[in-house]
Amino acid sequence: MTDDFDFKALAKSWQQQQTPKEHAPSVDDLAQASKRQRRQRTLMYGEWLGALVMAMAACWIVFTIPGWLGGVSCAFLVFGALSTFYISWQVHRPILAYDNWSCDGLVQFRYRACQLSVQYLRYTQCSCIALMVFSGVLWLLHWLQLDHATEQLLGFYTFIVSPLCLLAIYKLQQKIRQKTTELGHLKVLVADFEHSAQN
């Protein structure tokens, strides 16, 4: 579903109905919801594949990079793989399992999807923060001389990964604000449907 959504026109159209369930949702509405579910499933499988790659990389590091550097890198990769799988399942499963395609059900679907989008964006911000923490840990290992991190590795995480993570956090925060505004509009629509159903 696109982000540019005319909430006022939608609210006016649905408020003119006698009850929210008298008219079936349009084919276009159902097609958009189905498209959103397909896109969500593809994204979930892609994230699971990424988690599997991280787990395999962690196993490879255990046998190829001894010492503190290998241990810390392996720990971050294992944590990243487990959290990616768990968060992906928690965020995408409610959308994939949704099956109420009445008019009010479509509004509830969009509201729930928007809630989960905000949650997902915040999780992604946490992933960026974790990468920056990993950069700091590399420098700590270097300063304490617990292990030898190459200058190329330190430079890569310091001058490329960390700045990109900061930029991503900023852009994600803008997206969160946009989705939060959309969530407020959808909350009003959901309340209107619940009020109409009670009357």
C-alpha positions as CSV (number, residue, x, y, z in Angstrom):
1,M,0.0,0.0,0.0
2,T,1.2,3.5,-0.8
3,D,1.9,6.0,1.9
4,D,0.0,8.8,0.2
5,F,-3.5,8.1,1.4
6,D,-6.5,10.4,1.3
7,F,-7.9,9.9,4.8
8,K,-10.5,12.7,4.6
9,A,-12.0,11.4,1.4
10,L,-12.1,7.8,2.8
11,A,-13.7,8.9,6.1
12,K,-16.3,11.0,4.2
13,S,-17.1,8.1,1.9
14,W,-17.5,5.5,4.7
15,Q,-19.4,7.9,7.0
16,Q,-22.1,8.1,4.3
17,Q,-22.7,4.4,4.6
18,Q,-25.6,3.4,6.9
19,T,-23.5,0.6,8.6
20,P,-19.8,-0.2,7.9
21,K,-20.7,-3.8,6.8
22,E,-23.5,-3.1,4.4
23,H,-21.1,-2.6,1.4
24,A,-18.4,-5.1,0.5
25,P,-14.9,-3.7,0.0
26,S,-13.9,-3.0,-3.6
27,V,-11.8,-5.3,-5.7
28,D,-9.0,-2.7,-5.7
29,D,-9.0,-2.7,-1.8
30,L,-8.7,-6.4,-1.7
31,A,-6.0,-6.4,-4.4
32,Q,-3.9,-3.9,-2.4
33,A,-4.3,-6.0,0.8
34,S,-3.3,-9.1,-1.0
35,K,-0.3,-7.3,-2.6
36,R,0.8,-6.1,0.9
37,Q,0.6,-9.7,2.2
38,R,2.7,-11.0,-0.7
39,R,5.3,-8.3,-0.2
40,Q,5.4,-9.0,3.5
41,R,5.9,-12.7,2.9
42,T,8.8,-12.0,0.5
43,L,10.4,-9.6,2.9
44,M,10.1,-12.1,5.8
45,Y,11.7,-14.9,3.7
46,G,14.5,-12.5,2.7
47,E,15.2,-11.6,6.3
48,W,15.3,-15.3,7.3
49,L,17.8,-15.9,4.5
50,G,19.9,-13.0,5.9
51,A,19.7,-14.5,9.4
52,L,20.9,-17.9,8.0
53,V,23.8,-16.2,6.3
54,M,24.8,-14.4,9.6
55,A,24.6,-17.7,11.4
56,M,26.8,-19.4,8.8
57,A,29.3,-16.5,9.0
58,A,29.4,-16.9,12.8
59,C,30.3,-20.6,12.4
60,W,33.0,-19.7,9.9
61,I,34.5,-17.0,12.1
62,V,34.8,-19.5,15.1
63,F,37.2,-21.6,13.1
64,T,39.1,-18.9,11.1
65,I,39.5,-16.0,13.5
66,P,40.8,-17.0,16.9
67,G,41.0,-14.7,19.9
68,W,38.9,-11.8,21.2
69,L,38.2,-10.4,17.8
70,G,36.7,-13.7,16.5
71,G,34.7,-14.2,19.7
72,V,33.2,-10.8,19.7
73,S,32.4,-10.9,15.9
74,C,30.8,-14.3,16.3
75,A,28.7,-13.1,19.3
76,F,27.4,-10.1,17.4
77,L,26.6,-12.3,14.4
78,V,24.7,-14.9,16.4
79,F,22.8,-12.2,18.3
80,G,22.0,-10.5,14.9
81,A,20.8,-13.8,13.4
82,L,18.5,-14.7,16.4
83,S,17.1,-11.2,16.7
84,T,16.5,-10.9,12.9
85,F,14.6,-14.2,12.9
86,Y,12.5,-13.3,16.0
87,I,11.7,-9.8,15.0
88,S,10.9,-10.8,11.5
89,W,8.4,-13.4,12.8
90,Q,6.9,-11.0,15.3
91,V,6.4,-8.2,12.8
92,H,5.3,-10.1,9.6
93,R,3.2,-13.0,11.1
94,P,0.2,-10.8,12.1
95,I,-0.1,-9.4,8.6
96,L,0.3,-12.8,6.9
97,A,-2.3,-14.4,9.2
98,Y,-4.9,-11.6,8.8
99,D,-8.1,-12.8,7.0
100,N,-10.9,-10.4,7.8
101,W,-11.7,-8.7,4.5
102,S,-14.9,-6.8,5.4
103,C,-14.8,-3.0,5.1
104,D,-14.0,-2.5,8.8
105,G,-11.6,-5.4,8.5
106,L,-9.6,-3.7,5.8
107,V,-9.3,-0.6,8.0
108,Q,-8.2,-2.8,10.9
109,F,-5.7,-4.4,8.6
110,R,-4.2,-1.1,7.5
111,Y,-4.1,0.1,11.1
112,R,-2.3,-3.0,12.3
113,A,0.1,-3.0,9.3
114,C,1.0,0.6,10.1
115,Q,1.6,-0.2,13.7
116,L,3.9,-3.0,12.8
117,S,5.7,-0.8,10.2
118,V,6.6,1.7,13.0
119,Q,7.7,-1.2,15.2
120,Y,9.8,-2.6,12.3
121,L,11.5,0.8,11.6
122,R,12.4,1.1,15.3
123,Y,13.9,-2.4,15.3
124,T,15.9,-1.4,12.2
125,Q,17.2,1.7,14.1
126,C,18.4,-0.6,16.9
127,S,20.3,-2.7,14.3
128,C,22.1,0.4,13.2
129,I,22.9,1.2,16.8
130,A,24.3,-2.3,17.3
131,L,26.6,-1.9,14.3
132,M,27.9,1.4,15.8
133,V,28.4,-0.4,19.2
134,F,30.4,-3.1,17.3
135,S,32.6,-0.4,15.9
136,G,33.2,0.9,19.4
137,V,34.0,-2.6,20.7
138,L,36.6,-3.0,17.9
139,W,38.3,0.2,19.0
140,L,38.2,-0.9,22.6
141,L,39.9,-4.2,21.7
142,H,42.5,-2.2,19.8
143,W,43.2,0.3,22.6
144,L,43.3,-2.4,25.3
145,Q,45.5,-4.5,23.0
146,L,43.3,-7.6,23.7
147,D,43.4,-8.5,20.0
148,H,44.7,-7.1,16.7
149,A,42.1,-5.4,14.5
150,T,43.6,-4.3,11.2
151,E,43.6,-0.6,10.3
152,Q,41.5,-1.4,7.3
153,L,38.8,-3.0,9.5
154,L,38.8,-0.1,12.0
155,G,38.7,2.4,9.2
156,F,35.9,0.7,7.4
157,Y,33.6,0.6,10.5
158,T,34.7,4.1,11.7
159,F,34.5,6.1,8.4
160,I,32.0,4.1,6.4
161,V,29.7,1.9,8.5
162,S,29.2,4.3,11.4
163,P,28.4,7.4,9.3
164,L,26.0,5.4,7.2
165,C,24.3,4.1,10.3
166,L,23.8,7.6,11.6
167,L,22.3,8.7,8.3
168,A,20.1,5.6,8.3
169,I,18.9,6.3,11.9
170,Y,18.0,9.9,10.9
171,K,16.1,8.8,7.7
172,L,14.3,6.0,9.6
173,Q,13.2,8.6,12.3
174,Q,11.7,10.7,9.5
175,K,9.8,7.7,8.3
176,I,8.7,6.8,11.8
177,R,7.2,10.4,12.1
178,Q,5.4,10.0,8.8
179,K,4.0,6.6,9.8
180,T,3.0,7.9,13.2
181,T,0.9,10.6,11.6
182,E,-0.7,8.0,9.3
183,L,-1.4,5.9,12.4
184,G,-3.2,8.7,14.0
185,H,-5.5,9.1,11.0
186,L,-6.2,5.4,10.9
187,K,-6.9,5.3,14.6
188,V,-9.7,7.8,14.0
189,L,-11.1,5.7,11.2
190,V,-11.0,2.6,13.3
191,A,-12.8,4.4,16.1
192,D,-15.5,5.7,13.7
193,F,-16.1,2.1,12.5
194,E,-16.4,0.8,16.1
195,H,-18.8,3.6,17.0
196,S,-21.0,2.9,13.9
197,A,-21.0,-0.8,14.7
198,Q,-22.2,-0.1,18.3
199,N,-25.0,2.1,16.9
